[in-house]
């Protein structure tokens, strides 16, 4: 258990910024507190809603039995039914997007480019994960700023939005290049052959897909967060699921169409993929300049790369699983985006709420009283911590949602409900285990990063969504393997 709060050292630099948000003083903190520039704000609020200076002792000690009763936002406790409705509506909208993504992948798997250039299957979860990493980080950052009352001045809001969108474009171009090179290496090792034309196809398709989908979703996120403020809805509950509601299906569709188009063009000439790459790499310095001059994103530009790049390789491993499973198991490609997308959506809701709570109630490097980095799983998932109330809701949503999404996806894909009872139980069980592992890891990771003075809004979500892709792909693959051992493969009762 964490004892008394750590003493705030002079090097921690908690500086007064501007006492103009609802009359409350605002303190500026950076991704790493030792950094001179700051892009994040916070206000320490006691249990009565009054301001207190950073580092002040808590109002009172909280017993473990009462931990769950503490409000997760530092201001006002949300009623459980309000939280459930705010999370459930975008969750089911996002579920429709993941169903669409799976159906798109199931329909394009027989396209010529997917049959010839197998490395594209490695790109699918990586690019979907990249979209989730970048846009959900943006949604989490803006949700935190909205909950802290900092999105008030139009000039500051415009600066914040432009800086964040530019940052996402920089990260998308660089990360898409890296993940496409990873796919090329994997494809070369598996096929024991190298084709330079396919390298251009993969890089051009990956960059165009990543930048286009992220650019569209960024504007959707901004509108969602502003709408949430207007209708007094917590953006932490709705922004991240809606970021994925159209993201997966758009990402898979754009990737498939772009890759097929480039595949047809490189048979004639290489000028189109080369021209596309020249345009994007020429825009990259402009995006970097905008981000560097923006006070809200300058720090992230230099410190936020490790989570994004690491997450790409984690998702890439899931892509290898997808590449191998698609050839052996019918229907795997239909359900894989659903399992991965739903798990990533739910864990991002929890991580965004936990990060906002820490921004509102603690200072970086100091955990709230009675909070441990590593907690017993049942306390984080069922009862005993501030995170458990929402975790229970998310687990219930995971079970109910996956049953509905599984039946709908099967009906649309097959034309009728072909599911066997054994498949349904195995599918729901593997998805539930995935969500439980992710929620538990999110609690540990968020508090660990806060203790290390890292901003979880920037660093945690990439790891969690990537782990969601990897765990979902692996668990679903194990489900198909186990079912095949007993002759209960998906689709084996479909008339030929």
FENMOZI-V112114 format. One record per backbone hydrogen bond with DSSP energy under -0.5 kcal/mol. NH is the residue of the N-H (numbers start at 0). CO is the residue of the C=O. E is the energy in kcal/mol with one decimal. If there is no record, write none. Layout:
# FENMOZI-V112114
nh:NH co:CO e:E
nh:NH co:CO e:E
This chain:
# FENMOZI-V112114
nh:8 co:6 e:-0.6
nh:11 co:8 e:-1.8
nh:12 co:9 e:-1.3
nh:14 co:12 e:-0.8
nh:14 co:27 e:-1.0
nh:16 co:25 e:-2.0
nh:17 co:25 e:-0.7
nh:19 co:17 e:-1.6
nh:20 co:23 e:-1.1
nh:21 co:19 e:-0.8
nh:23 co:20 e:-2.2
nh:26 co:41 e:-2.1
nh:27 co:14 e:-1.9
nh:28 co:39 e:-2.7
nh:34 co:31 e:-2.7
nh:38 co:28 e:-0.7
nh:39 co:28 e:-1.7
nh:41 co:26 e:-2.1
nh:44 co:42 e:-0.5
nh:44 co:359 e:-1.3
nh:45 co:49 e:-2.9
nh:48 co:45 e:-2.2
nh:51 co:43 e:-1.9
nh:55 co:52 e:-1.9
nh:62 co:60 e:-0.5
nh:65 co:62 e:-0.7
nh:66 co:62 e:-0.6
nh:66 co:63 e:-0.8
nh:67 co:63 e:-0.5
nh:68 co:65 e:-1.0
nh:69 co:65 e:-0.5
nh:69 co:66 e:-1.3
nh:82 co:78 e:-2.3
nh:83 co:79 e:-2.5
nh:84 co:80 e:-2.3
nh:85 co:81 e:-2.5
nh:86 co:82 e:-2.1
nh:87 co:83 e:-3.0
nh:88 co:84 e:-1.9
nh:89 co:85 e:-0.7
nh:90 co:86 e:-1.8
nh:91 co:87 e:-2.4
nh:92 co:88 e:-1.8
nh:93 co:89 e:-2.9
nh:94 co:90 e:-2.1
nh:95 co:91 e:-1.6
nh:96 co:92 e:-1.4
nh:97 co:93 e:-2.0
nh:98 co:94 e:-2.3
nh:99 co:95 e:-2.3
nh:100 co:96 e:-2.2
nh:101 co:97 e:-2.3
nh:102 co:98 e:-2.5
nh:103 co:99 e:-2.5
nh:104 co:100 e:-2.2
nh:105 co:101 e:-2.3
nh:106 co:102 e:-1.8
nh:107 co:103 e:-2.0
nh:108 co:104 e:-1.0
nh:110 co:107 e:-2.1
nh:114 co:110 e:-1.6
nh:115 co:111 e:-2.3
nh:116 co:112 e:-2.6
nh:117 co:115 e:-1.0
nh:119 co:116 e:-1.7
nh:120 co:117 e:-1.6
nh:121 co:117 e:-0.5
nh:121 co:118 e:-0.7
nh:122 co:118 e:-1.2
nh:123 co:119 e:-1.3
nh:124 co:120 e:-0.7
nh:125 co:121 e:-0.8
nh:126 co:122 e:-3.3
nh:127 co:123 e:-2.2
nh:128 co:124 e:-2.7
nh:129 co:125 e:-2.5
nh:130 co:126 e:-2.5
nh:131 co:127 e:-2.1
nh:132 co:128 e:-3.4
nh:133 co:129 e:-2.7
nh:134 co:130 e:-2.3
nh:135 co:131 e:-2.0
nh:136 co:132 e:-1.6
nh:137 co:133 e:-2.1
nh:138 co:134 e:-2.6
nh:139 co:135 e:-2.6
nh:140 co:136 e:-2.8
nh:141 co:137 e:-2.7
nh:142 co:138 e:-2.3
nh:143 co:139 e:-2.2
nh:144 co:140 e:-2.1
nh:145 co:141 e:-2.4
nh:146 co:142 e:-2.6
nh:147 co:143 e:-1.7
nh:148 co:145 e:-1.3
nh:149 co:144 e:-2.6
nh:150 co:144 e:-0.6
nh:151 co:149 e:-1.2
nh:156 co:152 e:-2.6
nh:157 co:153 e:-2.5
nh:158 co:154 e:-2.1
nh:159 co:155 e:-2.6
nh:160 co:156 e:-2.7
nh:161 co:157 e:-2.8
nh:162 co:158 e:-2.2
nh:163 co:159 e:-2.1
nh:164 co:160 e:-2.6
nh:165 co:161 e:-2.3
nh:166 co:162 e:-2.1
nh:167 co:163 e:-2.2
nh:168 co:164 e:-1.8
nh:169 co:165 e:-2.1
nh:170 co:166 e:-2.6
nh:171 co:167 e:-2.6
nh:172 co:168 e:-2.3
nh:173 co:169 e:-2.2
nh:174 co:170 e:-2.7
nh:175 co:171 e:-2.4
nh:176 co:172 e:-1.7
nh:177 co:173 e:-2.1
nh:178 co:174 e:-2.8
nh:179 co:175 e:-2.0
nh:180 co:176 e:-1.8
nh:181 co:177 e:-2.0
nh:182 co:178 e:-2.1
nh:183 co:179 e:-2.1
nh:184 co:180 e:-2.3
nh:185 co:181 e:-2.4
nh:186 co:182 e:-2.7
nh:187 co:183 e:-2.4
nh:188 co:184 e:-2.2
nh:189 co:185 e:-2.5
nh:190 co:186 e:-2.7
nh:191 co:187 e:-1.4
nh:192 co:187 e:-0.6
nh:198 co:194 e:-1.0
nh:199 co:195 e:-1.5
nh:200 co:196 e:-1.9
nh:201 co:197 e:-2.6
nh:202 co:198 e:-2.4
nh:203 co:199 e:-2.5
nh:204 co:200 e:-2.4
nh:205 co:201 e:-2.5
nh:206 co:202 e:-2.6
nh:207 co:203 e:-2.3
nh:208 co:204 e:-2.3
nh:209 co:205 e:-2.7
nh:210 co:206 e:-2.6
nh:211 co:207 e:-2.0
nh:212 co:208 e:-2.3
nh:213 co:209 e:-2.1
nh:214 co:210 e:-2.1
nh:215 co:211 e:-2.1
nh:216 co:212 e:-2.6
nh:217 co:213 e:-2.3
nh:218 co:214 e:-1.3
nh:219 co:215 e:-1.6
nh:220 co:216 e:-2.7
nh:221 co:217 e:-2.1
nh:222 co:218 e:-2.1
nh:223 co:219 e:-2.4
nh:224 co:220 e:-2.6
nh:225 co:221 e:-2.3
nh:226 co:222 e:-2.6
nh:227 co:223 e:-2.4
nh:228 co:224 e:-2.1
nh:229 co:225 e:-2.1
nh:230 co:226 e:-2.2
nh:231 co:228 e:-1.0
nh:232 co:227 e:-3.1
nh:234 co:232 e:-0.6
nh:236 co:233 e:-1.7
nh:237 co:233 e:-0.8
nh:238 co:234 e:-2.7
nh:241 co:237 e:-1.9
nh:242 co:238 e:-1.6
nh:243 co:239 e:-0.8
nh:243 co:240 e:-0.8
nh:244 co:240 e:-0.7
nh:245 co:241 e:-0.7
nh:247 co:243 e:-1.1
nh:249 co:245 e:-2.2
nh:250 co:246 e:-2.8
nh:251 co:247 e:-2.6
nh:252 co:248 e:-2.1
nh:253 co:249 e:-2.9
nh:254 co:250 e:-2.4
nh:255 co:251 e:-2.4
nh:256 co:252 e:-2.5
nh:257 co:253 e:-2.6
nh:258 co:254 e:-2.6
nh:259 co:255 e:-2.3
nh:260 co:256 e:-2.4
nh:261 co:257 e:-2.8
nh:262 co:258 e:-2.3
nh:263 co:259 e:-1.8
nh:264 co:260 e:-2.0
nh:265 co:261 e:-2.5
nh:267 co:264 e:-1.7
nh:268 co:264 e:-2.9
nh:273 co:269 e:-1.7
nh:274 co:270 e:-2.8
nh:275 co:271 e:-2.4
nh:276 co:272 e:-2.1
nh:277 co:273 e:-2.2
nh:278 co:274 e:-2.1
nh:279 co:275 e:-2.1
nh:280 co:276 e:-2.6
nh:281 co:277 e:-1.6
nh:282 co:278 e:-1.6
nh:283 co:279 e:-1.2
nh:284 co:280 e:-0.6
nh:286 co:282 e:-2.1
nh:287 co:283 e:-2.5
nh:288 co:284 e:-2.2
nh:289 co:285 e:-2.1
nh:290 co:286 e:-2.4
nh:291 co:287 e:-2.6
nh:292 co:288 e:-1.6
nh:293 co:290 e:-1.2
nh:294 co:292 e:-0.5
nh:296 co:293 e:-1.0
nh:297 co:293 e:-1.8
nh:300 co:296 e:-2.0
nh:301 co:297 e:-0.9
nh:301 co:298 e:-0.7
nh:302 co:298 e:-1.5
nh:303 co:299 e:-2.5
nh:307 co:303 e:-0.8
nh:308 co:304 e:-2.8
nh:309 co:305 e:-2.5
nh:310 co:306 e:-2.4
nh:311 co:307 e:-1.6
nh:312 co:308 e:-1.5
nh:313 co:309 e:-1.8
nh:314 co:310 e:-2.8
nh:315 co:311 e:-2.4
nh:316 co:312 e:-1.5
nh:317 co:313 e:-1.2
nh:318 co:314 e:-1.8
nh:319 co:315 e:-1.8
nh:320 co:316 e:-1.8
nh:321 co:317 e:-2.3
nh:322 co:318 e:-2.7
nh:323 co:319 e:-2.0
nh:324 co:320 e:-2.8
nh:325 co:321 e:-2.5
nh:326 co:322 e:-0.7
nh:327 co:323 e:-0.6
nh:327 co:324 e:-0.8
nh:328 co:324 e:-2.8
nh:329 co:327 e:-0.5
nh:331 co:328 e:-1.2
nh:333 co:330 e:-0.8
nh:334 co:330 e:-1.5
nh:335 co:331 e:-2.2
nh:336 co:332 e:-0.6
nh:338 co:334 e:-2.4
nh:339 co:335 e:-2.5
nh:340 co:336 e:-2.5
nh:341 co:337 e:-2.5
nh:342 co:338 e:-2.0
nh:343 co:339 e:-2.3
nh:344 co:340 e:-2.5
nh:345 co:341 e:-2.3
nh:346 co:342 e:-2.1
nh:347 co:343 e:-1.7
nh:348 co:344 e:-1.5
nh:349 co:345 e:-1.8
nh:350 co:346 e:-2.6
nh:351 co:347 e:-2.3
nh:352 co:348 e:-2.0
nh:353 co:349 e:-2.5
nh:354 co:350 e:-2.4
nh:355 co:351 e:-2.2
nh:356 co:352 e:-2.4
nh:357 co:353 e:-2.1
nh:358 co:354 e:-2.3
nh:359 co:355 e:-1.8
nh:360 co:356 e:-1.7
nh:361 co:357 e:-1.9
nh:364 co:449 e:-2.2
nh:365 co:362 e:-2.3
nh:369 co:1 e:-0.7
nh:370 co:367 e:-1.2
nh:374 co:372 e:-0.7
nh:378 co:375 e:-1.0
nh:379 co:375 e:-1.3
nh:380 co:376 e:-1.9
nh:381 co:377 e:-2.2
nh:382 co:377 e:-2.3
nh:384 co:378 e:-0.8
nh:387 co:384 e:-0.9
nh:388 co:384 e:-0.5
nh:390 co:386 e:-2.1
nh:391 co:387 e:-2.4
nh:392 co:388 e:-1.4
nh:393 co:389 e:-2.5
nh:394 co:390 e:-2.2
nh:395 co:391 e:-2.2
nh:396 co:392 e:-2.6
nh:397 co:393 e:-2.2
nh:398 co:394 e:-2.1
nh:399 co:395 e:-2.5
nh:400 co:396 e:-3.0
nh:401 co:397 e:-2.2
nh:402 co:398 e:-1.9
nh:403 co:399 e:-2.0
nh:404 co:400 e:-3.2
nh:405 co:401 e:-2.5
nh:406 co:402 e:-2.0
nh:407 co:403 e:-2.5
nh:408 co:404 e:-2.7
nh:409 co:405 e:-2.1
nh:410 co:406 e:-2.4
nh:411 co:407 e:-2.6
nh:412 co:408 e:-2.4
nh:413 co:409 e:-2.8
nh:414 co:410 e:-2.2
nh:417 co:415 e:-0.8
nh:423 co:419 e:-2.3
nh:424 co:420 e:-2.4
nh:425 co:421 e:-2.2
nh:426 co:422 e:-2.8
nh:427 co:423 e:-2.4
nh:428 co:424 e:-2.3
nh:429 co:425 e:-2.3
nh:430 co:426 e:-2.1
nh:431 co:427 e:-2.3
nh:432 co:428 e:-2.3
nh:433 co:429 e:-1.8
nh:434 co:430 e:-2.1
nh:435 co:431 e:-2.4
nh:436 co:432 e:-2.4
nh:437 co:433 e:-2.3
nh:438 co:434 e:-2.7
nh:439 co:435 e:-2.1
nh:440 co:436 e:-2.6
nh:441 co:437 e:-2.4
nh:442 co:438 e:-1.6
nh:443 co:439 e:-1.7
nh:444 co:440 e:-3.1
nh:445 co:441 e:-2.7
nh:446 co:442 e:-1.7
nh:447 co:443 e:-2.3
nh:448 co:444 e:-2.5
nh:449 co:445 e:-2.0
nh:450 co:446 e:-2.2
nh:451 co:447 e:-1.6
nh:452 co:449 e:-1.6
nh:453 co:448 e:-3.3
nh:455 co:453 e:-0.7
nh:457 co:454 e:-1.4
nh:458 co:454 e:-1.7
nh:459 co:455 e:-1.9
nh:460 co:455 e:-0.8
nh:462 co:458 e:-0.6
nh:463 co:459 e:-2.2
nh:464 co:460 e:-2.9
nh:465 co:461 e:-1.9
nh:466 co:462 e:-2.6
nh:467 co:463 e:-2.0
nh:468 co:464 e:-2.1
nh:469 co:465 e:-2.5
nh:470 co:466 e:-3.2
nh:471 co:467 e:-2.3
nh:472 co:468 e:-2.3
nh:473 co:469 e:-2.5
nh:474 co:470 e:-3.1
nh:475 co:471 e:-2.3
nh:476 co:472 e:-2.0
nh:477 co:473 e:-2.5
nh:478 co:474 e:-2.2
nh:479 co:475 e:-2.2
nh:480 co:476 e:-2.2
nh:481 co:477 e:-2.9
nh:482 co:478 e:-2.4
nh:483 co:479 e:-2.1
nh:484 co:480 e:-1.7
nh:485 co:481 e:-0.9
nh:485 co:482 e:-0.7
nh:486 co:483 e:-1.3
nh:487 co:482 e:-3.1
nh:491 co:488 e:-1.7
nh:493 co:490 e:-1.4
